[in-house]
Amino acid sequence: MKIRNSIRALATRHRANKVVRRRGRIYIINKVNRRFKARQG
């Protein structure tokens, strides 16, 4: 999982990426290709 200041660029890397807010943090999850994961905050 990448930990980044700017999530927006990572969200566009794959069409199945979704931006999700959990417990005050912003995550990118991808059900199709699990390696595209990222966290912000």
N, CA, C, O and CB atoms as a CASP TS submission, in Angstrom:
PFRMAT TS
TARGET T0000
AUTHOR 0000-0000-0000
METHOD Language model
MODEL 1
PARENT N/A
ATOM      1  N   MET     1       0.842  -1.193   0.000  1.00  0.00           N
ATOM      2  CA  MET     1       0.000   0.000   0.000  1.00  0.00           C
ATOM      3  C   MET     1       0.878   1.245   0.000  1.00  0.00           C
ATOM      4  O   MET     1       1.808   1.366   0.797  1.00  0.00           O
ATOM      5  CB  MET     1      -0.953   0.005   1.221  1.00  0.00           C
ATOM      6  N   LYS     2       0.569   2.159  -0.901  1.00  0.00           N
ATOM      7  CA  LYS     2       1.273   3.433  -0.923  1.00  0.00           C
ATOM      8  C   LYS     2       0.609   4.397   0.045  1.00  0.00           C
ATOM      9  O   LYS     2      -0.613   4.405   0.194  1.00  0.00           O
ATOM     10  CB  LYS     2       1.302   4.024  -2.348  1.00  0.00           C
ATOM     11  N   ILE     3       1.422   5.204   0.694  1.00  0.00           N
ATOM     12  CA  ILE     3       0.904   6.258   1.570  1.00  0.00           C
ATOM     13  C   ILE     3       1.331   7.584   0.956  1.00  0.00           C
ATOM     14  O   ILE     3       2.520   7.895   0.890  1.00  0.00           O
ATOM     15  CB  ILE     3       1.435   6.106   3.062  1.00  0.00           C
ATOM     16  N   ARG     4       0.358   8.356   0.513  1.00  0.00           N
ATOM     17  CA  ARG     4       0.650   9.530  -0.298  1.00  0.00           C
ATOM     18  C   ARG     4      -0.036  10.763   0.244  1.00  0.00           C
ATOM     19  O   ARG     4      -1.049  10.677   0.939  1.00  0.00           O
ATOM     20  CB  ARG     4       0.234   9.298  -1.730  1.00  0.00           C
ATOM     21  N   ASN     5       0.541  11.938  -0.091  1.00  0.00           N
ATOM     22  CA  ASN     5      -0.098  13.205   0.237  1.00  0.00           C
ATOM     23  C   ASN     5      -1.211  13.521  -0.756  1.00  0.00           C
ATOM     24  O   ASN     5      -2.241  14.086  -0.388  1.00  0.00           O
ATOM     25  CB  ASN     5       0.936  14.336   0.256  1.00  0.00           C
ATOM     26  N   SER     6      -0.997  13.154  -2.012  1.00  0.00           N
ATOM     27  CA  SER     6      -1.986  13.432  -3.047  1.00  0.00           C
ATOM     28  C   SER     6      -2.517  12.114  -3.585  1.00  0.00           C
ATOM     29  O   SER     6      -1.788  11.348  -4.214  1.00  0.00           O
ATOM     30  CB  SER     6      -1.379  14.293  -4.189  1.00  0.00           C
ATOM     31  N   ILE     7      -3.784  11.860  -3.333  1.00  0.00           N
ATOM     32  CA  ILE     7      -4.406  10.592  -3.712  1.00  0.00           C
ATOM     33  C   ILE     7      -4.937  10.629  -5.147  1.00  0.00           C
ATOM     34  O   ILE     7      -5.058   9.593  -5.801  1.00  0.00           O
ATOM     35  CB  ILE     7      -5.540  10.254  -2.744  1.00  0.00           C
ATOM     36  N   ARG     8      -5.251  11.831  -5.624  1.00  0.00           N
ATOM     37  CA  ARG     8      -5.984  11.958  -6.886  1.00  0.00           C
ATOM     38  C   ARG     8      -5.244  11.337  -8.067  1.00  0.00           C
ATOM     39  O   ARG     8      -5.870  10.742  -8.944  1.00  0.00           O
ATOM     40  CB  ARG     8      -6.256  13.415  -7.174  1.00  0.00           C
ATOM     41  N   ALA     9      -3.914  11.468  -8.098  1.00  0.00           N
ATOM     42  CA  ALA     9      -3.151  10.916  -9.212  1.00  0.00           C
ATOM     43  C   ALA     9      -3.180   9.391  -9.194  1.00  0.00           C
ATOM     44  O   ALA     9      -3.202   8.754 -10.247  1.00  0.00           O
ATOM     45  CB  ALA     9      -1.707  11.415  -9.166  1.00  0.00           C
ATOM     46  N   LEU    10      -3.181   8.813  -8.007  1.00  0.00           N
ATOM     47  CA  LEU    10      -3.203   7.354  -7.922  1.00  0.00           C
ATOM     48  C   LEU    10      -4.572   6.797  -8.263  1.00  0.00           C
ATOM     49  O   LEU    10      -4.681   5.650  -8.696  1.00  0.00           O
ATOM     50  CB  LEU    10      -2.793   6.899  -6.533  1.00  0.00           C
ATOM     51  N   ALA    11      -5.614   7.585  -8.076  1.00  0.00           N
ATOM     52  CA  ALA    11      -6.969   7.098  -8.342  1.00  0.00           C
ATOM     53  C   ALA    11      -7.215   6.899  -9.836  1.00  0.00           C
ATOM     54  O   ALA    11      -8.066   6.103 -10.234  1.00  0.00           O
ATOM     55  CB  ALA    11      -7.999   8.069  -7.771  1.00  0.00           C
ATOM     56  N   THR    12      -6.471   7.620 -10.645  1.00  0.00           N
ATOM     57  CA  THR    12      -6.691   7.524 -12.095  1.00  0.00           C
ATOM     58  C   THR    12      -5.850   6.442 -12.748  1.00  0.00           C
ATOM     59  O   THR    12      -5.868   6.309 -13.972  1.00  0.00           O
ATOM     60  CB  THR    12      -6.394   8.850 -12.752  1.00  0.00           C
ATOM     61  N   ARG    13      -5.125   5.679 -11.976  1.00  0.00           N
ATOM     62  CA  ARG    13      -4.251   4.665 -12.562  1.00  0.00           C
ATOM     63  C   ARG    13      -5.008   3.461 -13.090  1.00  0.00           C
ATOM     64  O   ARG    13      -4.519   2.766 -13.981  1.00  0.00           O
ATOM     65  CB  ARG    13      -3.248   4.212 -11.548  1.00  0.00           C
ATOM     66  N   HIS    14      -6.191   3.205 -12.556  1.00  0.00           N
ATOM     67  CA  HIS    14      -6.970   2.047 -12.968  1.00  0.00           C
ATOM     68  C   HIS    14      -8.438   2.441 -12.934  1.00  0.00           C
ATOM     69  O   HIS    14      -8.847   3.217 -12.071  1.00  0.00           O
ATOM     70  CB  HIS    14      -6.691   0.808 -12.050  1.00  0.00           C
ATOM     71  N   ARG    15      -9.235   1.921 -13.858  1.00  0.00           N
ATOM     72  CA  ARG    15     -10.627   2.371 -13.956  1.00  0.00           C
ATOM     73  C   ARG    15     -11.490   1.868 -12.816  1.00  0.00           C
ATOM     74  O   ARG    15     -12.559   2.422 -12.558  1.00  0.00           O
ATOM     75  CB  ARG    15     -11.221   1.923 -15.263  1.00  0.00           C
ATOM     76  N   ALA    16     -11.035   0.804 -12.115  1.00  0.00           N
ATOM     77  CA  ALA    16     -11.839   0.236 -11.026  1.00  0.00           C
ATOM     78  C   ALA    16     -11.480   0.821  -9.666  1.00  0.00           C
ATOM     79  O   ALA    16     -12.030   0.395  -8.650  1.00  0.00           O
ATOM     80  CB  ALA    16     -11.667  -1.268 -10.987  1.00  0.00           C
ATOM     81  N   ASN    17     -10.567   1.790  -9.630  1.00  0.00           N
ATOM     82  CA  ASN    17     -10.192   2.384  -8.344  1.00  0.00           C
ATOM     83  C   ASN    17     -11.346   3.181  -7.761  1.00  0.00           C
ATOM     84  O   ASN    17     -12.051   3.896  -8.473  1.00  0.00           O
ATOM     85  CB  ASN    17      -8.959   3.283  -8.502  1.00  0.00           C
ATOM     86  N   LYS    18     -11.526   3.046  -6.449  1.00  0.00           N
ATOM     87  CA  LYS    18     -12.547   3.814  -5.762  1.00  0.00           C
ATOM     88  C   LYS    18     -11.919   4.517  -4.566  1.00  0.00           C
ATOM     89  O   LYS    18     -11.089   3.945  -3.859  1.00  0.00           O
ATOM     90  CB  LYS    18     -13.720   2.908  -5.320  1.00  0.00           C
ATOM     91  N   VAL    19     -12.327   5.764  -4.349  1.00  0.00           N
ATOM     92  CA  VAL    19     -11.854   6.546  -3.218  1.00  0.00           C
ATOM     93  C   VAL    19     -12.865   6.389  -2.088  1.00  0.00           C
ATOM     94  O   VAL    19     -14.051   6.668  -2.262  1.00  0.00           O
ATOM     95  CB  VAL    19     -11.656   8.052  -3.604  1.00  0.00           C
ATOM     96  N   VAL    20     -12.382   5.938  -0.921  1.00  0.00           N
ATOM     97  CA  VAL    20     -13.255   5.625   0.203  1.00  0.00           C
ATOM     98  C   VAL    20     -12.728   6.321   1.445  1.00  0.00           C
ATOM     99  O   VAL    20     -11.520   6.336   1.683  1.00  0.00           O
ATOM    100  CB  VAL    20     -13.353   4.093   0.428  1.00  0.00           C
ATOM    101  N   ARG    21     -13.624   6.901   2.242  1.00  0.00           N
ATOM    102  CA  ARG    21     -13.229   7.512   3.514  1.00  0.00           C
ATOM    103  C   ARG    21     -13.578   6.565   4.644  1.00  0.00           C
ATOM    104  O   ARG    21     -14.730   6.156   4.790  1.00  0.00           O
ATOM    105  CB  ARG    21     -13.920   8.890   3.719  1.00  0.00           C
ATOM    106  N   ARG    22     -12.579   6.218   5.443  1.00  0.00           N
ATOM    107  CA  ARG    22     -12.791   5.360   6.605  1.00  0.00           C
ATOM    108  C   ARG    22     -12.003   5.918   7.769  1.00  0.00           C
ATOM    109  O   ARG    22     -10.790   6.112   7.677  1.00  0.00           O
ATOM    110  CB  ARG    22     -12.378   3.892   6.311  1.00  0.00           C
ATOM    111  N   ARG    23     -12.707   6.181   8.882  1.00  0.00           N
ATOM    112  CA  ARG    23     -12.089   6.655  10.122  1.00  0.00           C
ATOM    113  C   ARG    23     -11.212   7.890   9.896  1.00  0.00           C
ATOM    114  O   ARG    23     -10.130   8.000  10.473  1.00  0.00           O
ATOM    115  CB  ARG    23     -11.258   5.542  10.745  1.00  0.00           C
ATOM    116  N   GLY    24     -11.678   8.808   9.064  1.00  0.00           N
ATOM    117  CA  GLY    24     -10.935  10.035   8.830  1.00  0.00           C
ATOM    118  C   GLY    24      -9.792   9.910   7.854  1.00  0.00           C
ATOM    119  O   GLY    24      -9.123  10.903   7.568  1.00  0.00           O
ATOM    120  N   ARG    25      -9.546   8.727   7.335  1.00  0.00           N
ATOM    121  CA  ARG    25      -8.491   8.533   6.346  1.00  0.00           C
ATOM    122  C   ARG    25      -9.116   8.285   4.992  1.00  0.00           C
ATOM    123  O   ARG    25     -10.250   7.816   4.894  1.00  0.00           O
ATOM    124  CB  ARG    25      -7.564   7.363   6.740  1.00  0.00           C
ATOM    125  N   ILE    26      -8.375   8.600   3.956  1.00  0.00           N
ATOM    126  CA  ILE    26      -8.857   8.406   2.596  1.00  0.00           C
ATOM    127  C   ILE    26      -8.086   7.247   1.993  1.00  0.00           C
ATOM    128  O   ILE    26      -6.855   7.243   1.971  1.00  0.00           O
ATOM    129  CB  ILE    26      -8.698   9.702   1.738  1.00  0.00           C
ATOM    130  N   TYR    27      -8.829   6.263   1.503  1.00  0.00           N
ATOM    131  CA  TYR    27      -8.225   5.066   0.924  1.00  0.00           C
ATOM    132  C   TYR    27      -8.624   4.952  -0.537  1.00  0.00           C
ATOM    133  O   TYR    27      -9.679   5.428  -0.957  1.00  0.00           O
ATOM    134  CB  TYR    27      -8.647   3.799   1.703  1.00  0.00           C
ATOM    135  N   ILE    28      -7.742   4.301  -1.304  1.00  0.00           N
ATOM    136  CA  ILE    28      -8.101   3.859  -2.638  1.00  0.00           C
ATOM    137  C   ILE    28      -8.160   2.344  -2.598  1.00  0.00           C
ATOM    138  O   ILE    28      -7.194   1.687  -2.210  1.00  0.00           O
ATOM    139  CB  ILE    28      -7.084   4.372  -3.718  1.00  0.00           C
ATOM    140  N   ILE    29      -9.290   1.793  -2.998  1.00  0.00           N
ATOM    141  CA  ILE    29      -9.429   0.349  -3.040  1.00  0.00           C
ATOM    142  C   ILE    29      -9.798  -0.066  -4.452  1.00  0.00           C
ATOM    143  O   ILE    29     -10.377   0.711  -5.211  1.00  0.00           O
ATOM    144  CB  ILE    29     -10.487  -0.141  -2.024  1.00  0.00           C
ATOM    145  N   ASN    30      -9.458  -1.293  -4.791  1.00  0.00           N
ATOM    146  CA  ASN    30      -9.720  -1.812  -6.121  1.00  0.00           C
ATOM    147  C   ASN    30     -10.034  -3.294  -5.982  1.00  0.00           C
ATOM    148  O   ASN    30      -9.169  -4.090  -5.615  1.00  0.00           O
ATOM    149  CB  ASN    30      -8.508  -1.570  -7.082  1.00  0.00           C
ATOM    150  N   LYS    31     -11.274  -3.659  -6.278  1.00  0.00           N
ATOM    151  CA  LYS    31     -11.688  -5.052  -6.152  1.00  0.00           C
ATOM    152  C   LYS    31     -11.149  -5.911  -7.303  1.00  0.00           C
ATOM    153  O   LYS    31     -10.977  -7.120  -7.152  1.00  0.00           O
ATOM    154  CB  LYS    31     -13.214  -5.141  -6.103  1.00  0.00           C
ATOM    155  N   VAL    32     -10.885  -5.283  -8.447  1.00  0.00           N
ATOM    156  CA  VAL    32     -10.454  -6.038  -9.615  1.00  0.00           C
ATOM    157  C   VAL    32      -8.973  -6.376  -9.523  1.00  0.00           C
ATOM    158  O   VAL    32      -8.580  -7.534  -9.665  1.00  0.00           O
ATOM    159  CB  VAL    32     -10.740  -5.253 -10.897  1.00  0.00           C
ATOM    160  N   ASN    33      -8.149  -5.348  -9.281  1.00  0.00           N
ATOM    161  CA  ASN    33      -6.700  -5.539  -9.200  1.00  0.00           C
ATOM    162  C   ASN    33      -6.258  -5.029  -7.833  1.00  0.00           C
ATOM    163  O   ASN    33      -6.184  -3.821  -7.608  1.00  0.00           O
ATOM    164  CB  ASN    33      -5.940  -4.789 -10.374  1.00  0.00           C
ATOM    165  N   ARG    34      -5.966  -5.951  -6.926  1.00  0.00           N
ATOM    166  CA  ARG    34      -5.782  -5.612  -5.516  1.00  0.00           C
ATOM    167  C   ARG    34      -4.511  -4.817  -5.227  1.00  0.00           C
ATOM    168  O   ARG    34      -4.354  -4.286  -4.128  1.00  0.00           O
ATOM    169  CB  ARG    34      -5.768  -6.862  -4.706  1.00  0.00           C
ATOM    170  N   ARG    35      -3.604  -4.729  -6.200  1.00  0.00           N
ATOM    171  CA  ARG    35      -2.349  -4.033  -5.872  1.00  0.00           C
ATOM    172  C   ARG    35      -2.470  -2.525  -5.916  1.00  0.00           C
ATOM    173  O   ARG    35      -1.560  -1.828  -5.468  1.00  0.00           O
ATOM    174  CB  ARG    35      -1.265  -4.462  -6.815  1.00  0.00           C
ATOM    175  N   PHE    36      -3.566  -1.998  -6.441  1.00  0.00           N
ATOM    176  CA  PHE    36      -3.755  -0.545  -6.453  1.00  0.00           C
ATOM    177  C   PHE    36      -4.430  -0.118  -5.155  1.00  0.00           C
ATOM    178  O   PHE    36      -5.634   0.136  -5.117  1.00  0.00           O
ATOM    179  CB  PHE    36      -4.600  -0.099  -7.685  1.00  0.00           C
ATOM    180  N   LYS    37      -3.636  -0.046  -4.096  1.00  0.00           N
ATOM    181  CA  LYS    37      -4.161   0.381  -2.807  1.00  0.00           C
ATOM    182  C   LYS    37      -3.342   1.571  -2.342  1.00  0.00           C
ATOM    183  O   LYS    37      -2.128   1.619  -2.542  1.00  0.00           O
ATOM    184  CB  LYS    37      -4.124  -0.778  -1.758  1.00  0.00           C
ATOM    185  N   ALA    38      -4.008   2.525  -1.725  1.00  0.00           N
ATOM    186  CA  ALA    38      -3.296   3.703  -1.250  1.00  0.00           C
ATOM    187  C   ALA    38      -4.062   4.290  -0.061  1.00  0.00           C
ATOM    188  O   ALA    38      -5.260   4.071   0.113  1.00  0.00           O
ATOM    189  CB  ALA    38      -3.130   4.760  -2.391  1.00  0.00           C
ATOM    190  N   ARG    39      -3.318   5.039   0.740  1.00  0.00           N
ATOM    191  CA  ARG    39      -3.915   5.681   1.910  1.00  0.00           C
ATOM    192  C   ARG    39      -3.401   7.097   2.011  1.00  0.00           C
ATOM    193  O   ARG    39      -2.252   7.381   1.673  1.00  0.00           O
ATOM    194  CB  ARG    39      -3.606   4.896   3.205  1.00  0.00           C
ATOM    195  N   GLN    40      -4.277   7.999   2.487  1.00  0.00           N
ATOM    196  CA  GLN    40      -3.869   9.362   2.731  1.00  0.00           C
ATOM    197  C   GLN    40      -4.339   9.746   4.134  1.00  0.00           C
ATOM    198  O   GLN    40      -5.478   9.475   4.516  1.00  0.00           O
ATOM    199  CB  GLN    40      -4.444  10.328   1.646  1.00  0.00           C
ATOM    200  N   GLY    41      -3.442  10.383   4.899  1.00  0.00           N
ATOM    201  CA  GLY    41      -3.807  10.865   6.225  1.00  0.00           C
ATOM    202  C   GLY    41      -3.649   9.838   7.317  1.00  0.00           C
ATOM    203  O   GLY    41      -3.926  10.127   8.481  1.00  0.00           O
TER
END
